[in-house]
């Protein structure tokens, strides 16, 4: 649909002709407004009306403005695996104009990703994704995984039915994401909680998790954060079955074991049948002591665990010297604790690039830097079926585009270099 918008006619010639005719008409009619012809967008309107109806279409005037705006600040990006993206980047103080574009083009959160200062639309697949109601990830099962979810699926299917189960791909991503941003803890009153905290601008990923797992709630925490919370006995039991035996980081395994020890004591105490169990035709007998698997799994590239871990802990950086043509381009993953340093060292074995640095006391960082080394990492991210789900997806796309511009030596052009410097400042303006 979006290709129709830009390819109906020679845009430059059309704009010049329209501008001349419009100005002439305005001058000849004492500044009376003139309606712009819809002819150049006939194919676009035909496709768009099938999606949103004839009465919910952007005006030709808006589309002309949008094309002019895009010819200044828009970019067409091609990913290594063939995905195409259209991107407009703005200073965060001009975010309202991105909201205005999104509203007029009817770009949904699934079809177009509106960030704090960037709007991204998948040109070839966005409309199909939105209207077919597909998941955020591919439904193709190309992954093999050592994680086991048999006990979880057995109980979860009794609650929600066999046809309403999260995929193993999602569960592996969820574990990786939780090992970065999830927490197991006990409140002062003795109750247990599992939470994931995110910047409120990434609240959509928390709703996605809630929908996939069929449990938990979302709460706004402070002015800038939101939390996914699981507090009930059935929900915590299902969470325990998901995580038990499937951790990769020793630090998170340790906190889970402390949580599981307390939880096992709670489920052994006599209690009335929960109303949630009655709803599913179950009783308290389903709660059995969960024997802790006190060992971590090997990190591999054969499942989406690493994608989830990057969604939580990854950081994309690009910088340029103000005094010369030097630049820096790198990806970073940091972890606290010597026990988790072993996981970072595994990344070096898997990718054959990168190094480990002590960023601060007992905090270790896996870094991939330079054009050649980052290309290896990009090939991995662009080849996997399960993509990044948080705002880091758009952070990654912009970072990759900057890296490509550097590889084409655009940073040596004084004018283009200033544009790259401005773009580099926005890469992580919202994804931390």
C-alpha positions as CSV (number, residue, x, y, z in Angstrom):
1,X,0.0,0.0,0.0
2,X,2.7,2.5,1.0
3,X,4.7,1.9,-2.2
4,X,1.6,3.2,-4.1
5,X,1.9,6.4,-2.1
6,X,5.4,7.2,-3.5
7,X,5.3,5.6,-6.9
8,X,2.1,6.7,-8.5
9,X,3.7,9.5,-10.4
10,X,7.0,11.3,-10.8
11,X,6.8,13.0,-7.4
12,X,9.1,15.9,-8.0
13,X,7.4,16.9,-11.3
14,X,4.0,16.4,-9.8
15,X,4.8,18.6,-6.8
16,X,6.2,21.4,-9.0
17,X,3.1,21.3,-11.3
18,X,0.7,21.2,-8.3
19,X,2.5,24.0,-6.6
20,X,2.4,26.2,-9.7
21,X,-1.2,25.4,-10.4
22,X,-2.2,25.9,-6.8
23,X,-0.4,29.2,-6.5
24,X,-2.0,30.4,-9.7
25,X,-5.4,29.3,-8.7
26,X,-5.1,31.0,-5.3
27,X,-3.9,34.2,-6.8
28,X,-6.6,34.2,-9.5
29,X,-9.3,33.5,-6.9
30,X,-8.4,36.0,-4.3
31,X,-6.8,33.4,-1.9
32,X,-9.8,31.1,-2.0
33,X,-8.8,27.5,-0.9
34,X,-8.2,25.0,-3.7
35,X,-8.9,21.2,-3.5
36,X,-6.0,19.0,-4.6
37,X,-6.7,16.3,-7.1
38,X,-6.7,12.7,-5.8
39,X,-5.6,11.4,-9.2
40,X,-1.9,10.8,-8.2
41,X,-3.0,8.6,-5.3
42,X,-5.7,6.6,-7.0
43,X,-4.1,3.2,-6.4
44,X,-3.2,4.1,-2.8
45,X,-6.8,5.2,-2.0
46,X,-8.1,2.0,-3.7
47,X,-6.0,-0.2,-1.5
48,X,-6.4,1.9,1.7
49,X,-10.2,2.1,1.4
50,X,-10.4,-1.7,1.5
51,X,-8.5,-1.6,4.8
52,X,-10.1,1.4,6.6
53,X,-13.2,2.3,4.6
54,X,-13.8,5.2,2.1
55,X,-14.5,7.7,4.8
56,X,-11.3,7.3,6.7
57,X,-8.7,8.4,4.2
58,X,-6.0,11.0,4.5
59,X,-6.6,14.0,2.3
60,X,-4.5,14.6,-0.9
61,X,-3.2,17.8,0.8
62,X,-1.9,15.8,3.7
63,X,-0.3,13.2,1.4
64,X,1.5,15.9,-0.6
65,X,2.8,17.4,2.7
66,X,3.8,14.0,3.9
67,X,5.8,13.2,0.8
68,X,7.6,16.6,1.0
69,X,8.3,16.0,4.6
70,X,9.6,12.4,3.9
71,X,11.8,13.6,1.1
72,X,13.6,15.6,3.7
73,X,13.6,13.4,6.8
74,X,12.4,10.0,5.6
75,X,14.6,7.0,4.9
76,X,14.0,3.7,3.1
77,X,16.0,0.9,4.8
78,X,16.7,-2.7,3.6
79,X,17.6,-5.3,6.2
80,X,20.0,-8.1,5.3
81,X,17.3,-10.7,5.4
82,X,15.2,-8.7,2.9
83,X,12.8,-6.8,5.1
84,X,12.1,-3.3,4.0
85,X,11.4,-0.4,6.3
86,X,10.4,3.2,6.0
87,X,11.6,5.5,8.8
88,X,11.1,9.1,9.8
89,X,13.2,10.5,12.6
90,X,12.5,13.6,14.6
91,X,13.7,15.4,17.7
92,X,11.6,14.3,20.6
93,X,10.3,17.8,21.0
94,X,8.6,17.3,17.6
95,X,7.0,13.9,18.5
96,X,3.5,15.4,17.9
97,X,4.2,15.4,14.2
98,X,4.9,11.7,14.3
99,X,1.6,11.2,16.1
100,X,-0.1,13.3,13.5
101,X,1.4,11.1,10.6
102,X,0.5,7.9,12.4
103,X,-3.1,9.1,12.9
104,X,-3.6,10.2,9.3
105,X,-2.1,7.1,7.8
106,X,-3.9,4.7,10.2
107,X,-0.7,3.0,11.1
108,X,-1.4,0.6,14.0
109,X,1.1,-0.2,16.8
110,X,1.6,-3.6,15.1
111,X,2.0,-2.3,11.6
112,X,4.0,0.8,12.3
113,X,6.2,1.3,15.4
114,X,5.9,4.8,16.9
115,X,8.7,5.5,19.3
116,X,9.6,8.6,21.3
117,X,11.1,10.2,18.3
118,X,10.8,7.8,15.3
119,X,8.1,6.2,13.2
120,X,8.9,3.0,11.4
121,X,6.7,1.2,8.9
122,X,7.4,-2.2,7.4
123,X,6.7,-1.4,3.8
124,X,6.1,-4.9,2.5
125,X,4.6,-6.7,5.5
126,X,2.9,-4.2,7.8
127,X,-0.6,-4.3,6.4
128,X,-0.6,-8.1,6.2
129,X,0.6,-8.3,9.8
130,X,-2.1,-6.0,11.0
131,X,-5.1,-7.5,9.2
132,X,-4.2,-11.2,9.6
133,X,-3.8,-10.6,13.3
134,X,-0.5,-12.5,13.3
135,X,1.8,-12.6,16.4
136,X,4.7,-10.3,16.7
137,X,7.0,-13.2,15.8
138,X,7.0,-15.7,12.9
139,X,4.8,-18.8,13.4
140,X,7.4,-20.9,11.6
141,X,9.1,-23.4,14.0
142,X,12.7,-23.4,12.9
143,X,14.1,-23.5,16.4
144,X,15.4,-26.5,18.3
145,X,15.8,-25.9,22.0
146,X,17.1,-27.7,25.1
147,X,14.5,-26.0,27.3
148,X,11.7,-28.2,28.4
149,X,8.1,-27.0,29.1
150,X,6.2,-30.4,29.4
151,X,4.9,-29.9,32.9
152,X,3.9,-26.3,32.2
153,X,2.0,-27.2,29.0
154,X,0.3,-30.1,30.8
155,X,-1.2,-27.8,33.5
156,X,-1.7,-24.8,31.3
157,X,-3.8,-26.8,28.7
158,X,-6.1,-27.8,31.5
159,X,-6.7,-24.2,32.3
160,X,-6.9,-22.5,28.9
161,X,-7.2,-25.4,26.4
162,X,-4.7,-27.0,24.1
163,X,-5.2,-24.5,21.4
164,X,-4.4,-21.5,23.5
165,X,-0.8,-22.1,24.5
166,X,2.2,-19.9,24.1
167,X,4.8,-21.3,21.7
168,X,8.2,-22.7,22.9
169,X,9.7,-19.8,20.9
170,X,7.9,-17.2,23.0
171,X,8.7,-19.0,26.2
172,X,12.4,-19.0,25.4
173,X,12.2,-15.3,24.5
174,X,10.3,-14.7,27.7
175,X,12.9,-16.4,29.9
176,X,15.7,-14.5,28.3
177,X,13.8,-11.2,28.7
178,X,13.0,-12.1,32.3
179,X,16.6,-13.0,33.1
180,X,17.4,-9.4,32.2
181,X,14.4,-7.4,33.5
182,X,12.4,-9.9,35.7
183,X,12.5,-10.2,39.5
184,X,11.4,-12.9,42.0
185,X,10.9,-11.4,45.5
186,X,9.0,-11.6,48.8
187,X,7.0,-8.6,50.1
188,X,7.1,-7.5,53.7
189,X,3.8,-9.3,54.4
190,X,5.3,-12.6,53.2
191,X,3.5,-12.7,49.8
192,X,5.5,-13.6,46.7
193,X,5.7,-11.8,43.4
194,X,7.1,-12.1,40.0
195,X,7.5,-8.8,38.2
196,X,8.9,-7.3,35.0
197,X,9.5,-3.6,35.0
198,X,9.7,-1.5,31.8
199,X,9.7,2.1,30.7
200,X,6.1,3.0,30.1
201,X,7.0,3.6,26.4
202,X,7.5,-0.1,26.2
203,X,4.2,-1.0,28.0
204,X,3.0,-2.8,24.9
205,X,5.5,-5.6,25.4
206,X,4.1,-6.2,28.9
207,X,0.6,-6.5,27.5
208,X,1.9,-8.9,24.9
209,X,3.4,-11.1,27.7
210,X,0.2,-10.9,29.6
211,X,-1.8,-12.0,26.6
212,X,0.5,-14.9,25.7
213,X,0.6,-16.3,29.2
214,X,-3.1,-15.6,30.1
215,X,-2.1,-14.4,33.5
216,X,-0.8,-11.4,35.5
217,X,-1.8,-7.8,35.5
218,X,-0.2,-4.5,34.3
219,X,0.3,-1.6,36.8
220,X,1.7,1.9,36.2
221,X,4.6,2.3,38.6
222,X,5.5,6.0,39.1
223,X,5.5,8.5,36.3
224,X,7.7,6.6,33.8
225,X,7.5,2.9,34.5
226,X,5.0,0.0,34.2
227,X,5.1,-3.5,35.7
228,X,3.8,-6.9,34.7
229,X,2.9,-8.6,38.0
230,X,2.0,-12.2,38.9
231,X,0.9,-12.6,42.5
232,X,-1.7,-15.4,42.6
233,X,-0.9,-18.9,43.5
234,X,-1.9,-20.5,40.2
235,X,-0.1,-17.8,38.2
236,X,3.1,-18.2,40.3
237,X,2.9,-22.0,40.0
238,X,2.7,-21.7,36.2
239,X,5.6,-19.2,36.2
240,X,7.7,-21.7,38.4
241,X,7.0,-24.5,35.9
242,X,8.2,-22.2,33.0
243,X,11.5,-21.2,34.6
244,X,12.5,-24.3,36.5
245,X,15.4,-26.0,34.7
246,X,15.5,-23.4,31.9
247,X,17.7,-20.6,33.3
248,X,21.0,-19.6,31.5
249,X,22.3,-17.1,34.0
250,X,23.5,-18.3,37.4
251,X,22.6,-15.1,39.2
252,X,18.9,-15.3,38.2
253,X,18.8,-19.0,39.0
254,X,20.0,-18.3,42.6
255,X,17.2,-15.7,43.1
256,X,14.6,-18.2,41.6
257,X,15.7,-21.0,43.9
258,X,15.2,-18.7,47.0
259,X,11.7,-17.8,45.6
260,X,10.9,-21.5,44.9
261,X,11.9,-22.6,48.4
262,X,9.4,-20.1,49.9
263,X,6.7,-21.0,47.3
264,X,7.0,-24.7,48.0
265,X,6.4,-24.1,51.7
266,X,3.3,-22.1,50.9
267,X,1.6,-24.6,48.6
268,X,2.1,-27.4,51.2
269,X,-0.1,-25.5,53.7
270,X,-3.8,-26.5,53.8
271,X,-6.0,-24.0,52.0
272,X,-9.4,-23.7,50.5
273,X,-9.8,-24.4,46.7
274,X,-9.1,-21.2,44.8
275,X,-12.0,-19.7,42.9
276,X,-9.7,-19.6,39.8
277,X,-9.3,-23.4,40.0
278,X,-13.0,-24.0,40.3
279,X,-13.4,-22.0,37.1
280,X,-11.2,-24.5,35.3
281,X,-12.7,-27.5,37.1
282,X,-9.5,-28.2,39.1
283,X,-8.7,-28.5,42.8
284,X,-5.8,-27.9,45.1
285,X,-4.3,-31.3,44.3
286,X,-2.6,-29.8,41.2
287,X,-0.1,-28.0,43.4
288,X,2.8,-30.3,43.9
289,X,6.2,-29.4,45.2
290,X,8.4,-28.1,42.4
291,X,11.8,-29.8,42.7
292,X,14.4,-27.3,41.8
293,X,16.7,-28.1,38.9
294,X,19.8,-26.4,40.3
295,X,21.7,-26.1,37.0
296,X,21.8,-23.7,34.0
297,X,21.3,-24.5,30.4
298,X,23.9,-23.9,27.8
299,X,23.4,-20.6,25.8
300,X,23.0,-21.4,22.1
301,X,21.9,-19.5,19.0
302,X,19.2,-22.2,18.3
303,X,16.4,-20.6,20.3
304,X,15.1,-17.0,20.9
305,X,16.5,-16.8,24.5
306,X,19.3,-14.5,23.4
307,X,16.8,-12.2,21.5
308,X,14.8,-11.8,24.8
309,X,18.1,-11.2,26.7
310,X,19.0,-8.5,24.2
311,X,15.5,-6.9,24.4
312,X,16.2,-6.5,28.2
313,X,19.9,-5.8,28.4
314,X,21.3,-5.0,24.9
315,X,22.6,-1.6,24.0
316,X,23.4,-0.2,20.5
317,X,25.9,2.7,20.4
318,X,27.2,4.9,17.6
319,X,29.4,8.0,18.1
320,X,31.4,10.4,16.0
321,X,34.3,12.6,16.8
322,X,33.6,16.4,16.5
323,X,37.3,17.1,15.7
324,X,38.1,14.5,12.9
325,X,36.6,11.7,10.9
326,X,36.9,9.0,13.6
327,X,33.8,7.0,14.6
328,X,32.7,4.3,17.0
329,X,30.1,1.6,16.4
330,X,29.4,-1.1,18.9
331,X,26.9,-3.4,20.6
332,X,27.0,-4.1,24.3
333,X,25.5,-6.5,26.8
334,X,26.3,-6.0,30.5
335,X,25.8,-8.2,33.5
336,X,26.6,-7.9,37.2
337,X,28.5,-10.6,39.1
338,X,31.4,-12.8,38.3
339,X,29.1,-15.8,38.0
340,X,27.2,-14.2,35.0
341,X,30.5,-13.2,33.4
342,X,30.7,-16.9,32.2
343,X,27.5,-16.3,30.1
344,X,29.1,-13.3,28.4
345,X,32.2,-15.3,27.6
346,X,30.0,-17.9,25.9
347,X,28.9,-15.1,23.5
348,X,32.5,-14.8,22.3
349,X,32.6,-18.5,21.6
350,X,29.3,-18.4,19.7
351,X,29.9,-15.3,17.6
352,X,33.8,-15.6,17.3
353,X,33.9,-11.8,17.8
354,X,33.8,-9.4,20.8
355,X,35.6,-9.0,24.1
356,X,34.7,-8.8,27.8
357,X,35.4,-5.6,29.8
358,X,34.9,-4.7,33.4
359,X,32.7,-1.6,33.1
360,X,32.7,-0.9,36.8
361,X,33.3,-3.0,40.0
362,X,31.9,-6.5,39.5
363,X,29.9,-5.4,36.3
364,X,31.0,-7.0,33.1
365,X,30.3,-6.0,29.6
366,X,30.4,-8.1,26.4
367,X,31.2,-5.7,23.5
368,X,31.2,-6.1,19.7
369,X,32.9,-3.1,18.1
370,X,34.0,-2.1,14.6
371,X,32.5,-2.5,11.1
372,X,33.7,-6.1,10.5
373,X,32.8,-7.5,13.9
374,X,29.3,-5.8,14.1
375,X,28.5,-7.3,10.7
376,X,28.7,-10.8,12.2
377,X,26.2,-9.7,14.9
378,X,23.9,-8.1,12.4
379,X,23.8,-11.2,10.3
380,X,22.6,-13.1,13.3
381,X,19.9,-10.6,14.3
382,X,18.6,-10.4,10.7
383,X,18.5,-14.1,10.2
384,X,16.5,-15.2,13.2
385,X,12.8,-15.8,12.9
386,X,12.0,-14.3,16.3
387,X,12.7,-10.6,16.2
388,X,13.2,-8.0,18.9
389,X,9.9,-7.0,20.5
390,X,10.7,-3.8,22.6
391,X,11.6,-0.4,21.3
392,X,15.1,-1.7,20.9
393,X,13.9,-3.0,17.6
394,X,13.8,0.5,16.2
395,X,17.0,1.4,18.0
396,X,18.7,-1.5,16.2
397,X,17.4,-0.5,12.8
398,X,18.7,3.0,13.2
399,X,22.0,1.8,14.5
400,X,22.3,-0.6,11.6
401,X,21.5,2.2,9.1
402,X,24.2,4.4,10.7
403,X,26.7,1.5,10.4
404,X,25.8,1.0,6.7
405,X,26.3,4.8,6.1
406,X,29.7,4.5,7.7
407,X,30.6,1.5,5.5
408,X,29.7,3.6,2.5
409,X,32.0,6.4,3.8
410,X,29.2,8.9,4.2
411,X,30.8,10.0,7.4
412,X,33.6,11.6,5.3
413,X,31.2,14.0,3.7
414,X,30.9,17.0,6.0
415,X,27.2,17.5,5.4
416,X,26.2,13.8,5.7
417,X,28.5,13.5,8.8
418,X,26.4,16.2,10.6
419,X,23.3,14.2,9.9
420,X,24.9,11.0,11.2
421,X,26.0,12.8,14.3
422,X,22.4,13.9,15.0
423,X,21.0,10.4,14.3
424,X,23.6,8.8,16.6
425,X,22.3,10.8,19.5
426,X,18.8,9.3,19.1
427,X,19.8,5.6,18.9
428,X,19.4,5.1,22.6
429,X,17.3,8.1,23.5
430,X,14.3,5.9,24.5
431,X,15.5,2.3,24.7
432,X,17.3,2.3,28.0
